Amino acid sequence: RRMARLLAAAASMMTLLLSHGALGWVNPGWIGARRAVAVGLAPREALVEEYERLAGESGIDVGLVAESSYVEELLRAGDLDREELETMFAEESASSAALGLDGFVRLCERIDDLFEAEDDEVFEDVVSRVAALVPETGCVVRSDYEASDEIAEALEELEADAEPTEAELAGDWELAYVSSPSFHFNGGYTGVAKTTPGGAEFVALRQTLRADDGAGVAAVVETLRPGVGDPFDVDVSADWRLVRRVDPLTLDSNLHLDLVPRSVKYGFVSVDGDRVEKGWKAMRALNSAILVHADPSLRIQRGVIANTWFVWRSRAA
């Protein structure tokens, strides 16, 4: 409810986000956040700073909560009633006069939850439509210069909701749909198709993500079919992690799945070091794509360039 005016609250929070250094904030593992959260509510670290700015020795009372950047803007705009705030405060504080840090964070999240229901329903409908449209086998490759298709039209309705942990993303994935001028031009993820004598056709891209002892390791396998001979694989070893960044132009806070390639191997060719980590330009379109949605069977990522999308299906599912 009252979603139309949440953008006003977002503006008041951006100063806090940027002063906190959210441009490089690493995802702590929130789960289940929706568009309202991404637009209006700061990360926990920023809420901690807001609490420390306002709280006294005994904690923070309802009057000081009302002065916090996020809540104050909602009250001023009429999106939150003082009576609603006091009721939720009393429930979180067990009728005591003040809240501790955890109680303050929970209260902000409960307030934010008021704005999620309607948007969640729309989001889930779009995700279901995308899941039904992508092929069960194979991969659709298109350039954003081509006429839009049903999948592209559905994807453009999405805004990021994903907040999984590394452990929840770990598993085997296969690319089912890609809309990317770079991917299209290079004939696939690595660009090896373009350098293969006689050319080669993209067949598939599989990605295995592991999260062991806090370290993310990825194995990416691109299958190509040359004009002459049997299909062959290009193996990419990489590190990966989830990183939240604020776009300096739009001020949107996005969760990125960062891949850092370490080596590329195919046939008798083996390349590693800076030539892969810094110089392999073909892979950049995917290597820092924004994580828009993730569930056990479907993962959707958006490239940093407009109209660039990657839809993955779980191989286990």
C-alpha positions in Angstrom: 0.0 0.0 0.0 0.9 3.7 -0.5 3.7 2.6 -2.8 3.5 5.7 -4.9 5.2 7.9 -2.4 7.9 5.6 -1.2 10.3 7.3 -3.6 10.2 10.4 -1.4 11.5 8.3 1.5 14.3 6.9 -0.8 15.6 10.4 -1.4 16.0 11.1 2.3 17.9 7.8 2.8 20.4 8.2 0.0 22.6 10.6 1.9 22.8 8.1 4.7 23.6 5.3 2.3 26.3 7.2 0.5 27.9 8.5 3.7 28.0 4.9 5.0 30.0 3.8 2.0 27.3 1.5 0.5 29.0 1.8 -2.9 31.1 -1.2 -1.8 28.9 -2.9 0.8 29.1 -6.7 0.8 25.8 -8.5 1.1 25.4 -9.9 4.7 22.8 -12.5 3.7 19.4 -10.9 3.9 16.7 -13.2 2.5 13.3 -12.3 1.0 13.6 -8.6 0.5 11.3 -7.0 -2.1 11.3 -3.9 -4.3 10.0 -1.7 -1.5 13.0 -2.7 0.6 15.5 -1.9 -2.1 13.8 1.5 -2.8 13.1 2.8 0.7 15.0 0.9 3.4 18.8 1.2 4.0 21.0 -1.8 4.7 21.4 -2.9 8.3 24.8 -1.2 8.6 23.2 2.2 7.8 20.3 1.6 10.2 22.9 0.8 12.9 24.5 4.2 12.3 21.1 5.9 12.4 20.4 4.2 15.8 23.8 5.2 17.2 23.1 8.8 16.1 19.8 9.0 17.9 19.9 6.5 20.8 20.7 7.4 24.4 22.1 5.1 27.1 18.8 3.3 27.6 18.1 2.9 23.9 15.7 4.8 21.5 12.2 5.8 22.4 9.2 6.3 20.0 9.8 10.0 19.7 13.4 9.5 18.5 12.3 6.7 16.2 9.9 9.2 14.6 13.0 11.5 14.0 14.9 8.9 12.1 15.4 9.7 8.4 13.3 6.8 7.1 10.4 7.1 9.5 10.3 10.9 9.6 9.8 11.1 5.8 6.9 8.5 5.9 5.2 10.4 8.7 5.6 13.7 7.0 4.2 12.4 3.7 1.2 10.7 5.5 2.3 7.3 4.4 2.6 6.2 8.1 0.3 7.2 10.9 1.7 8.1 14.3 -0.7 5.7 15.9 0.6 2.9 13.7 4.1 3.7 14.7 3.3 3.7 18.4 1.4 0.4 18.1 4.3 -1.3 16.4 6.8 0.3 18.8 4.8 -1.0 21.8 4.8 -4.5 20.3 8.5 -4.5 19.6 9.4 -3.0 23.0 7.0 -5.2 25.0 5.6 -1.9 26.3 8.9 -0.6 27.7 9.9 2.9 27.0 12.9 2.2 24.7 14.2 -0.2 22.1 17.6 -1.6 21.7 19.5 -1.8 18.4 17.9 -5.1 17.2 14.4 -3.9 18.1 14.9 -0.7 16.2 16.0 -2.6 13.1 13.1 -5.0 13.4 10.7 -2.0 13.7 12.1 -0.4 10.6 11.7 -3.7 8.7 8.1 -4.1 9.9 7.3 -0.6 8.8 8.8 -1.4 5.4 6.7 -4.6 5.2 3.6 -2.4 5.0 4.5 -1.4 1.5 5.4 -4.8 0.0 2.2 -6.9 -0.5 0.8 -5.5 -3.7 4.2 -5.2 -5.4 5.1 -8.8 -4.4 2.1 -10.2 -6.1 3.0 -8.3 -9.4 6.6 -9.4 -9.1 5.8 -13.1 -8.6 3.4 -13.0 -11.5 6.1 -11.7 -13.8 8.7 -14.3 -12.5 6.2 -17.1 -13.1 5.6 -15.8 -16.7 9.4 -15.7 -17.4 9.8 -19.2 -16.0 7.0 -20.5 -18.3 8.5 -18.8 -21.4 12.2 -19.8 -21.1 13.0 -23.1 -22.8 13.4 -26.2 -20.7 16.4 -27.2 -22.8 18.8 -25.1 -24.9 19.4 -21.4 -24.8 17.8 -18.4 -26.5 20.4 -15.9 -27.6 19.3 -12.5 -28.8 20.8 -9.0 -29.2 19.0 -6.0 -27.7 19.0 -4.5 -31.2 16.5 -7.1 -32.3 12.8 -6.8 -31.9 11.6 -7.4 -28.4 10.2 -10.8 -27.6 7.8 -12.0 -24.8 10.6 -12.8 -22.4 12.3 -9.5 -22.9 9.0 -7.6 -22.4 8.4 -9.6 -19.1 11.9 -9.0 -17.8 11.6 -5.2 -18.3 8.8 -5.2 -15.7 11.1 -6.6 -13.0 13.0 -4.7 -10.4 15.6 -6.4 -8.2 14.2 -8.4 -5.2 17.0 -10.9 -4.7 18.9 -11.1 -1.4 20.1 -14.7 -1.2 23.2 -15.9 0.7 26.1 -17.4 -1.2 25.1 -20.8 0.2 21.6 -20.4 -1.3 23.1 -19.6 -4.8 25.5 -22.5 -4.7 24.7 -25.3 -7.2 24.6 -26.1 -10.9 23.0 -23.6 -13.3 22.5 -23.5 -17.1 21.8 -20.4 -19.2 18.4 -20.5 -20.7 18.0 -17.0 -22.1 20.4 -14.2 -22.9 19.8 -10.7 -24.3 23.1 -9.1 -24.8 24.8 -7.3 -27.7 28.2 -8.3 -26.4 27.3 -12.0 -26.0 25.6 -12.0 -29.5 28.6 -10.3 -31.1 31.2 -12.6 -29.5 29.3 -15.7 -30.3 29.0 -16.6 -26.7 30.4 -15.9 -23.2 34.2 -16.3 -23.8 34.5 -15.1 -27.4 36.4 -18.3 -28.3 33.7 -19.0 -31.0 35.0 -15.9 -32.9 38.6 -17.0 -32.8 38.0 -20.7 -33.8 39.2 -21.4 -37.4 36.1 -21.6 -39.5 34.0 -20.2 -36.7 31.9 -22.0 -34.1 28.3 -21.9 -32.8 27.3 -21.3 -29.2 25.6 -24.4 -27.7 25.3 -24.0 -24.0 26.7 -22.3 -20.9 26.8 -24.1 -17.6 27.9 -22.6 -14.2 28.7 -24.4 -11.0 28.9 -22.1 -7.9 30.4 -23.4 -4.7 30.6 -21.7 -1.4 33.0 -23.6 0.9 34.1 -22.0 4.2 33.1 -18.5 3.0 35.1 -18.8 -0.3 33.2 -18.7 -3.5 34.6 -20.8 -6.4 33.0 -21.1 -9.8 33.4 -23.5 -12.7 32.0 -22.2 -16.0 31.8 -24.4 -19.0 30.9 -23.0 -22.4 30.1 -25.6 -25.1 30.7 -24.6 -28.8 30.1 -26.5 -32.0 32.7 -25.7 -34.7 31.9 -25.7 -38.4 34.0 -28.9 -38.8 34.5 -31.4 -36.1 32.9 -32.3 -32.8 31.6 -29.9 -30.1 34.2 -28.8 -27.5 34.2 -27.1 -24.1 35.8 -24.0 -22.9 36.5 -24.2 -19.2 36.7 -21.1 -17.1 37.8 -21.2 -13.4 36.7 -18.2 -11.3 36.1 -16.7 -7.9 32.7 -15.3 -7.1 31.0 -13.3 -4.4 27.9 -11.1 -3.8 28.5 -7.4 -3.5 26.0 -4.6 -3.1 26.8 -1.3 -4.9 24.9 2.0 -5.3 24.7 3.1 -9.0 26.2 6.6 -8.9 23.9 7.8 -11.7 20.5 6.4 -10.7 21.3 5.9 -6.9 19.8 2.5 -7.1 21.2 0.0 -4.6 21.9 -3.3 -6.5 23.2 -6.7 -5.5 25.9 -7.9 -8.0 27.1 -11.4 -8.5 30.8 -10.7 -9.2 32.8 -13.3 -11.1 36.6 -12.9 -11.3 38.0 -15.3 -13.9 41.3 -17.0 -13.1 41.9 -19.3 -16.0 40.5 -20.2 -19.4 41.3 -23.7 -21.0 40.2 -25.3 -24.2 41.9 -27.9 -26.4 45.7 -27.3 -26.0 45.2 -23.7 -25.0 45.6 -22.6 -21.3 45.6 -19.0 -20.3 45.7 -17.5 -16.8 46.9 -14.4 -14.8 46.2 -10.8 -15.9 45.4 -11.9 -19.5 42.2 -13.5 -18.1 41.5 -11.4 -15.0 41.9 -8.0 -16.6 42.2 -8.5 -20.4 39.5 -11.0 -21.4 36.9 -8.4 -22.4 34.3 -10.8 -23.9 33.3 -12.1 -20.4 32.7 -8.7 -18.8 29.0 -8.4 -19.7 28.2 -11.3 -17.3 30.9 -11.1 -14.8 29.4 -8.3 -12.7 25.7 -8.6 -13.6 23.0 -7.5 -11.2 21.1 -10.2 -9.3 17.4 -9.5 -9.9 15.8 -12.7 -8.7 16.9 -16.0 -7.3 14.9 -19.1 -6.2 15.8 -22.8 -6.2 14.9 -23.2 -9.8 15.4 -19.8 -11.5 18.0 -17.0 -11.4 17.6 -13.7 -13.3 20.4 -11.3 -13.8 20.5 -7.9 -15.5 23.7 -6.5 -17.1 25.0 -3.1 -16.3 24.2 -2.1 -19.9 20.5 -1.4 -20.7 18.4 -4.3 -22.0 21.0 -6.9 -21.1 19.5 -10.0 -19.4 20.6 -13.5 -18.3 18.1 -16.1 -17.2 19.5 -19.3 -15.6 17.6 -22.5 -14.8 18.8 -24.8 -12.1 20.2 -28.1 -13.5 19.1 -29.8 -10.3 15.5 -28.6 -10.7 
